[in-house]
Amino acid sequence: MAHSRVEQEQPALQALARGRRQAAGNMALVNVATIAQITARNRRTTARAEGRRTRPPSPLATARGDGDKVRLVIFDLDGTLYDDLLYTTAYARALAARLPVQKRSPFLRDAFPLAPLNRRLRLGMIFDRETDTLLGHPLLALGSAFSWDGAVRRPWQPARPGGHVGAGDRYLTLGDAWTLITAAALRGGLTMEDCVAAMAETRSRVTLPPPESYHRHVFFGRGEEPVRVLVTNAGREHAENMLRHLGLEQAFTYRFSEAEKPRGWRRIIPLLERQTGIPRSAMVAIGDNLLNDILPVLEMGVRTLLIDRYGLFTRFRGPGWRCARSLEGALASLSTRSPVRSLMRARSRERG
């Protein structure tokens, strides 16, 4: 018996909207309406979860810097200042169109970030393109290596991780949905040049404004401190377009595009110290990519906050970083007001 497209999408929609990890994710069934419902449901769930806390622990507290005042905040762009599920889905579809027809469905299943195997194994690992192996990050799963499907495990000698979507390095850090999708495309036979072209196509064609904007938030209306810095691997044109959509064109004192994270942090953090006179112990880095935005600066002595909207990294909980399920929650923790009242206001804005 034939089923309509809506009937075919409904099971996936219901499972994704409830956030069930056991749901079999398939990006081929995800459309704009589906994404809108997923993101809206996720915001409501996050608001309810945050509302159950009577006094939330500060996500900026670390053993190294509990008593230091936050004087400089570094923000990533895509996936941090807005929910980028719509854009990563469009990126995956642009890549699928470059694959032979018989490879498209397997690729879209592998590329869906909410799929159980991605959350349980692949995200947070390092993809070795030469051996088609998932390697444990030295700070998360030192000495572990797995086949792509997780069926084979073996020990390995740690190598220095590196690489992002714009680089042709051997190792690709799977720290967010963008890099996961890129790795799946490379396994499907595409080249890094194909991935860069698909990303450029996505960023030129997907022009809908993100579903949230924080330009009215009190944090972005403050004076000189805390200093606000944008650090993104995206190109300058894309960064400026997204900031304009978000209403944050004037929100940042310093902007770094094409930053080449994670390697670029070795240049950017010392530069910020020299330019501002603010020590790294008084800085906080906020991002959604655990391996690009969080771990590298944590090693350098900067406090960190991971934006994990969909619980992709719940299996990783380290003493050096904290998590927030929304940017609202992160900004509330940076407020000088009472954390409880700030969180209540943030929750009210999310519901509205």
N, C-alpha and C positions, 0 to 999 in steps of 0.2 A: 504494500500500500504506500503510495507516494505521500510525502509529508511536505508541507510548505516550509519556506525558508525560516519563517518565524518559529514554527514548531521545532525545526532542527536546532535553532539557536537557543531555545528556551532552557534545556538542561544545562548547557554550558553557562548561560547567563545566571541562572539561579545558584549554581555551585560557586561561580566566581564571586558573585555579589556577597555571598555568605563567607567568603574567604576560606573555604575548605581546602586544606592542603591535599587531600586525596583526590580532588577533582582532576580529571584528565583534561589539561589545558590544550587548546588548539587555537592558534592565532588566526587561522582561516575563518573561524566563526565569530571573531571579534569585530564589531563595527563601531561607528561613532556613538550610536545610541547605547550600545553595550558599555562602552568605556565611560560614558557620562553617568550611567547608573552605578558602575563599579566605583568610580571616584566619589560620587555623592554618598553611596553607602559607606565607603571607607571613612569619609569625613565624619559621618554621624556616629559610626562605631568608635572612632578615635575620641570624639567629644564625650561620649558616654563613659569610655574607659578612663579618660582623664578626670571626669567629674566624680568618679568613685574615690579618688584620692583626696584625703583631707589635707595633707600637706605634702606635695610632690617632692621627691628628692631632686636636688638641682642636677640637671644633666651636665653641668659644667664642672662639677666637683671631681677632682682627681687627687690622688695621694700627693702629687707633686705641687699642686697649686691651689689648695683649698682657700687659703687666706688672701690670695692676690686679687686685686680689683681688675675687672675686664676693661681694658682700654682700647683694644683693637679687635674687630670681628671680621673674619675672612669668610666669604660666601662663595660656594660653587654656584653655577647657573642652572643648567638643565637637570631637572629632577630634584633640585633644592629650592630654588625660588618659585617653582611651580611643579605641579604633577605632570610628568612627561609621558604617561602611558599612551596617550594618543599619538605622540610623535614617534615613540619606539615601535609602535604597531605599524605606523606608516613606513618606517625604515625597513622593518622586516618584510613588508609586502613589496617594497621597491626591490629588495634583494631577491625575493622569490620570483619576481617577474624575469630576472636574469638567469634563472635556473631552468634546466629541462623540466618539462611538465611532470615527469615521474618522480622528480626529486623535491617538488614543492611542498607536498603535504608532510613528508618526514622532516623537512627543514623547519616548517612552521611549528610543528610539535616540539622540536628541539629548542626553538628560539623563544618559546613562550615563557617569560620569566616566572609566572606563577605555577608552572607545572611542578609536580611533586619532586621529580628527580633534580630539577634545577635548584629548588630551595633546599633540598636535603644534601646535595653533593656539589654541584658544579659552581654555583655562585660562591665567591670567596676563594676559589682555587686559581691556579695559574695554568693556562693552556699552553702546552709545548707543541708548537706547530710541526716540528720535525718528527716527533715520535707519536703524535696524536694522543697525548697523555695529559691527564689532569694532575698537577703537582701541588702539594700542600704549601701554602704560604709560610715562610719561616717564622712568622709571628702568630700563626693560627694553627697550622697542622704540620709542623716540621717533620720531615722524614717520610711523609705519606705520599703515595702516587696511585692513581686509579686510571683504568680505562674510561673512555667517554661515557659508557653505560654503567660504570661502577661495578662491573662484574669481576674485574681483576684488580687486585691490590698488590703493590710491591714497594719495597723501600727505595729511596733515591738519595743522591747527594745533592744538597741544595745548591741552586744556581741563583745568580742575581736576577730578580724579576725585572721586567721592564716592558715597555710597549703600550701604545694606545691606538685608537682607530686610525690615526694619521701616520703611524710609523710601521715600518716593515720588519720589526724585530722578531726574533724567534719566539719570545714569550709574550703572551697576551694575558694581562691580569683581568680576571672576570669579577670585577667589583660592582657592576651595575648591569642593567638590562641592555644598554648599548653594546658593551663589550661581549656579553653573552651571545647576542644576536650575531655580532661580527664573527665570533669563533664558530658558531654553527654554520655560517655562510662559507667560511674558509674550508670547513670540513666537507661541505657540499660541492666543492670544486671551484668556487669563486676566488678571485684574487683580492689583495688589499686595495688595489686600484678600483675594482668593482665596488668595494665597500665605501670608499671615499666618494665615488660618484653617486652611489645610492643615498648617502647621507646628504650630499649637496642637493640632490633632487628633492629629498624629503624637506629640507629646510627652505627650499625655494617654493614648494607647492603647498605645504601645510601652513596656512596663514591665519587659521582661527586663533583668536586670542585665548590664552590659557584660562581655565575656569576659576582662577583665584588671583587676586592682586593685593599687595600689601602696601601700596603707596600711601594709604591713609593711616597706616599703623604708626603709633607714637614712636616706635624705635627708629623708623626712617625719617622722622621729623626732628630728631635731636640736633644739637649743635656739634661742636668739634669732637667730643668724645661720647661713646667709643667711636674711634675711626672705623669707617666701613670700607671694606676692600672686596673687589670681585676678582676671582681667579678661576678662569675657565680654559679648557682645551679647545673650545669652539673658536672659530674665526671672528674677527672684529665685526664684520657686517652682521653675522647672525646674532652676536651678543648685543649689539646696539638695537637690532630689530626687536629682540625679545624684551629688552629693558624698556623699550618704548611701549610695547604691548602691556607690560606690567605697570607702567607709570613710574618706573624707578630710574629714569634717565639721570636725575640729579642726586641719586641716593648714595653714590660711592665716591670717596675721595680718590681712590686709586683703582685702576682697572688693568687686569692682565688677561689678554686673550692669547690663544695659541700658546698656553703656558707650559705645555709638555709635561703635565703631571703624569706620573709621580716624580720623575727626575727633576722637573723644573723647580720643585720646592727648595732644593739646595741652593738655588740662586735667589728665589723670591723672598724667603724668610729673612736671610741676612740683609737683603736690600731694604725690606720694610723696617728693620731695626735701624738701619742707617738713616733712612729718610724721615722717620717719625720720632726716633729716640725712645721708642717703646720696646722694652725687652720682650722676648718671646714668651716668657712666663706670664705676661699680662695679655697674651693673645688667645683667641679661641677660633678654631677653624670648624665651619659647619658645611657638611656635604652629604650626598647620598651614595657616593662610591667608597665603600669600605677600604679598598686597596689603593685608590688614587688620592682620595681626599682626607682620609683619617689616619691610617697606619703610618704613612711616611712622615707626616708632621708630628705625630705622637712621638716618634723616635727622636725628633729634633727638640722636644721639650715644649711643644705647643699643646694646649688643651683642645679637646675635640668633642664634637657632637655629631652623631650619625642620624640623618633623616631617613627613617625606614618605614615608609608609609604602608607597605603591604607585608611587613614581617618577613622579608626575604633573608634576613641575617639573624633570625632569632636563635639559631644554634651557636652563634658566636656572641659571647658576653665576656668581655675582658675587663680587668680592673682599670685600664687606662682610658676608656672612653665611655660615653653615655649615649643613649638612644632617645629619640623623640619620634612619635608617629606623625607629626605634622610640623610645618614651619611655625604655625601659631604657637604650639607648645614650646618650641625652641625660643621664639621671641619673648614669650611670657617669662621664661627662666632668666632672660637678660634684663627684664624690667627692674627698675629701682623700687617699684611699688611692692606691696605685699604679694608673695607668690601665689597665695590662694585667690586673692581678688583678681590678680592679673590673669590667672588661669580661667577663672569664671568669665571674665570679659572675653578671653580668647575663645572659650567654648560657645559663648553667645554669638560671636561673629561667625563661627563655623556653622552653627545651626541656621543662622540667618542667610 
